[in-house]
Amino acid sequence: MVQKRNPPPPRARAKAKAELSKPEPARPQPPAGGIPPKRRGRPRAYEPDVALSRALDVFWKDGFAATSLDDLSAATGMNRPSLYGAFGDKRELYKKTYESYRNRARARMGEAFAADMPLRPMLLRIYGIALDMYLSGEDGPRGCFTVMTATSEAVFDPDIRALVVSGLVEMDRFFARLFRIAQERGELSASADPQVLANLASATIHTIAIRARAQVPRAELEALVNGAVDMMVRG
């Protein structure tokens, strides 16, 4: 036997009708074209100095040509768009790392040159600082950034060539000033030529940089330095 359902009372029917007549809440509409806006790259949450230092380590170890953008992204933790946005293309980033290296080397050498010391211990201190830099590196000695990587790029890039030349001239001037002061103190003979000695001192820097990169032991490099300093002090 089929049971009949009683219709809802008039009050319930009116309430249900009112609920159905309510407008639906407004939904957010997409922008014109129906495509939501894309987020622009990665936020600038990195530290530029840290990223530049890590890029410097990669270039210093592998040089410009052998370093890929993927290598730089992995080292800095930045994707390619972020690298471009922060530093420009690969060559611009290389130039910035080279300038950073020069500033770092200038600061360390400047401390040594500023010390008031006799000529021989001063020279040995300078070469000791240079060896500390050239023999550093997680994967082995790296030598000098200028000598080992920048001189190659200087052939093709006039801006890098200008940086290299200015660095060489700056080093010669530092050493020349050192020898002039020593000559005024009587540590060198009056016939000694400070500029010639400065060129010899700079050449010694370049020699130990190349040999350090070739993993010549530090003891041998220090013996070379001692012999060169003996010649310079004799004028």
C-alpha positions as CSV (number, residue, x, y, z in Angstrom):
1,M,0.0,0.0,0.0
2,V,1.5,3.3,-1.1
3,Q,1.6,6.0,1.6
4,K,0.7,9.5,0.6
5,R,3.1,12.4,1.5
6,N,1.5,15.4,3.0
7,P,2.6,18.7,1.3
8,P,4.7,21.0,3.5
9,P,2.9,23.7,5.4
10,P,2.6,27.1,3.7
11,R,5.2,28.7,6.0
12,A,7.9,26.1,5.0
13,R,7.0,26.6,1.3
14,A,7.5,30.3,1.5
15,K,10.9,29.9,3.3
16,A,12.2,27.5,0.6
17,K,11.1,29.9,-2.1
18,A,12.9,32.8,-0.5
19,E,16.1,30.8,-0.2
20,L,16.0,29.9,-3.9
21,S,15.5,33.6,-4.9
22,K,18.6,34.8,-3.1
23,P,21.4,36.0,-5.6
24,E,24.6,33.9,-5.7
25,P,27.7,35.5,-4.2
26,A,29.9,37.3,-6.7
27,R,32.9,35.3,-7.9
28,P,36.3,36.9,-8.7
29,Q,36.5,37.5,-12.5
30,P,39.7,36.9,-14.5
31,P,41.4,39.8,-16.2
32,A,40.6,40.7,-19.8
33,G,41.6,37.8,-22.1
34,G,40.9,35.2,-19.4
35,I,44.6,34.6,-18.5
36,P,45.6,35.4,-14.9
37,P,48.8,37.6,-14.5
38,K,52.1,35.7,-14.2
39,R,54.4,36.3,-11.2
40,R,57.5,38.1,-12.4
41,G,60.6,35.9,-11.7
42,R,62.0,35.4,-8.2
43,P,61.8,38.1,-5.5
44,R,65.1,39.9,-4.7
45,A,65.6,38.0,-1.5
46,Y,69.2,37.2,-2.3
47,E,72.3,39.0,-1.0
48,P,74.1,40.6,-4.0
49,D,77.6,40.5,-2.3
50,V,77.2,36.8,-1.4
51,A,76.0,35.9,-4.9
52,L,78.8,37.9,-6.5
53,S,81.4,36.1,-4.3
54,R,80.0,32.7,-5.3
55,A,80.1,33.6,-8.9
56,L,83.7,34.8,-8.5
57,D,84.7,31.5,-7.1
58,V,83.3,29.7,-10.1
59,F,84.9,32.0,-12.7
60,W,88.2,31.9,-10.7
61,K,88.3,28.1,-10.8
62,D,87.0,27.4,-14.4
63,G,87.5,30.7,-16.3
64,F,85.0,32.5,-18.4
65,A,84.6,30.2,-21.4
66,A,84.2,27.0,-19.3
67,T,81.7,28.5,-16.9
68,S,78.0,28.0,-18.0
69,L,75.0,29.9,-16.8
70,D,73.8,26.6,-15.2
71,D,77.1,26.6,-13.2
72,L,76.5,30.2,-12.0
73,S,72.8,29.5,-11.2
74,A,73.8,26.5,-9.1
75,A,76.5,28.4,-7.3
76,T,74.5,31.5,-6.5
77,G,71.1,29.8,-6.0
78,M,69.5,32.2,-8.5
79,N,67.7,31.2,-11.7
80,R,68.7,32.7,-15.0
81,P,66.1,35.5,-15.1
82,S,67.2,36.6,-11.6
83,L,70.9,36.5,-12.7
84,Y,70.1,38.7,-15.7
85,G,68.0,41.1,-13.6
86,A,70.7,41.5,-11.0
87,F,73.9,41.4,-12.9
88,G,73.3,41.5,-16.6
89,D,74.5,38.8,-19.0
90,K,77.4,36.4,-18.4
91,R,80.1,38.8,-19.5
92,E,78.7,41.6,-17.4
93,L,78.7,39.3,-14.4
94,Y,82.3,38.3,-15.1
95,K,83.3,41.9,-15.2
96,K,81.6,42.6,-11.9
97,T,83.3,39.5,-10.3
98,Y,86.7,40.7,-11.6
99,E,86.2,44.2,-10.1
100,S,85.2,42.5,-6.9
101,Y,88.4,40.4,-7.0
102,R,90.5,43.5,-7.6
103,N,88.9,45.3,-4.7
104,R,89.5,42.4,-2.4
105,A,93.2,42.1,-3.5
106,R,93.7,45.8,-3.3
107,A,92.4,45.9,0.3
108,R,94.7,43.0,1.4
109,M,97.8,44.4,-0.3
110,G,97.0,47.9,0.9
111,E,97.2,46.8,4.5
112,A,100.7,45.3,3.8
113,F,101.9,48.4,2.0
114,A,100.6,50.7,4.7
115,A,102.7,49.0,7.4
116,D,105.9,50.7,8.5
117,M,108.4,47.9,8.0
118,P,111.9,47.5,6.6
119,L,112.1,46.5,3.0
120,R,112.9,42.8,3.3
121,P,110.2,41.9,5.8
122,M,107.7,44.1,3.9
123,L,108.4,42.2,0.7
124,L,108.1,38.9,2.3
125,R,104.8,39.9,3.9
126,I,103.4,41.0,0.6
127,Y,104.4,37.7,-1.1
128,G,103.1,35.7,1.8
129,I,99.6,37.4,1.4
130,A,99.8,36.7,-2.4
131,L,100.6,33.0,-1.8
132,D,97.7,32.7,0.7
133,M,95.3,33.9,-2.1
134,Y,96.9,31.9,-4.9
135,L,97.0,28.7,-3.0
136,S,93.4,29.0,-1.8
137,G,90.4,27.1,-3.3
138,E,88.2,24.2,-2.2
139,D,89.2,22.2,-5.3
140,G,92.9,23.1,-5.2
141,P,95.1,26.2,-5.8
142,R,93.6,28.8,-8.1
143,G,96.4,31.2,-8.8
144,C,95.6,34.8,-9.6
145,F,92.3,35.7,-11.2
146,T,94.0,38.3,-13.4
147,V,96.8,36.1,-14.6
148,M,94.8,32.9,-15.0
149,T,91.5,34.1,-16.5
150,A,91.3,37.9,-17.1
151,T,94.3,38.0,-19.5
152,S,92.6,35.5,-21.8
153,E,89.4,37.6,-22.0
154,A,91.4,40.8,-22.4
155,V,92.2,39.7,-26.0
156,F,88.5,39.9,-26.9
157,D,87.0,42.5,-24.6
158,P,88.4,46.1,-24.4
159,D,86.7,46.7,-21.1
160,I,88.4,43.7,-19.5
161,R,91.7,44.6,-21.1
162,A,91.5,48.1,-19.6
163,L,90.9,46.5,-16.1
164,V,93.8,44.2,-16.6
165,V,96.2,47.0,-17.7
166,S,95.1,49.3,-14.9
167,G,95.7,46.5,-12.4
168,L,99.2,45.9,-13.6
169,V,100.0,49.5,-13.6
170,E,98.6,49.9,-10.1
171,M,100.8,47.1,-8.8
172,D,103.9,48.5,-10.4
173,R,103.2,51.9,-8.8
174,F,102.7,50.3,-5.4
175,F,106.0,48.5,-5.6
176,A,107.8,51.6,-7.0
177,R,106.7,53.7,-4.1
178,L,107.9,51.0,-1.7
179,F,111.4,50.9,-3.3
180,R,111.6,54.7,-3.3
181,I,110.8,54.9,0.4
182,A,113.4,52.2,1.1
183,Q,116.0,54.1,-1.0
184,E,115.3,57.3,1.0
185,R,115.9,55.3,4.2
186,G,119.2,54.1,2.9
187,E,118.1,50.5,2.5
188,L,118.9,50.6,-1.2
189,S,121.9,52.1,-3.0
190,A,121.5,55.5,-4.6
191,S,122.1,53.9,-8.0
192,A,119.1,51.5,-7.7
193,D,116.2,52.1,-10.0
194,P,112.9,51.9,-8.1
195,Q,110.9,51.4,-11.3
196,V,113.0,48.5,-12.6
197,L,112.8,46.9,-9.1
198,A,109.0,47.4,-9.1
199,N,108.7,45.6,-12.5
200,L,110.8,42.7,-11.1
201,A,108.6,42.6,-8.0
202,S,105.4,42.5,-10.1
203,A,106.9,39.8,-12.4
204,T,107.6,37.7,-9.3
205,I,104.0,38.0,-8.3
206,H,102.9,36.8,-11.7
207,T,105.4,33.9,-11.6
208,I,104.2,32.5,-8.3
209,A,100.6,32.9,-9.4
210,I,101.2,30.7,-12.4
211,R,103.2,28.1,-10.5
212,A,100.6,28.1,-7.7
213,R,97.9,27.2,-10.2
214,A,100.2,24.4,-11.4
215,Q,100.2,23.1,-7.8
216,V,103.9,23.7,-7.2
217,P,104.4,23.2,-3.4
218,R,104.4,26.3,-1.2
219,A,107.9,25.5,0.0
220,E,109.2,25.8,-3.5
221,L,107.3,29.0,-4.1
222,E,108.7,30.5,-0.9
223,A,112.2,29.6,-2.0
224,L,111.6,31.4,-5.3
225,V,110.3,34.4,-3.4
226,N,113.3,34.5,-1.1
227,G,115.7,34.4,-4.0
228,A,113.9,37.2,-5.8
229,V,113.7,39.3,-2.6
230,D,117.5,38.9,-2.1
231,M,118.1,40.3,-5.6
232,M,115.7,43.2,-5.0
233,V,117.1,44.2,-1.7
234,R,120.6,44.3,-3.2
235,G,119.2,46.7,-5.7
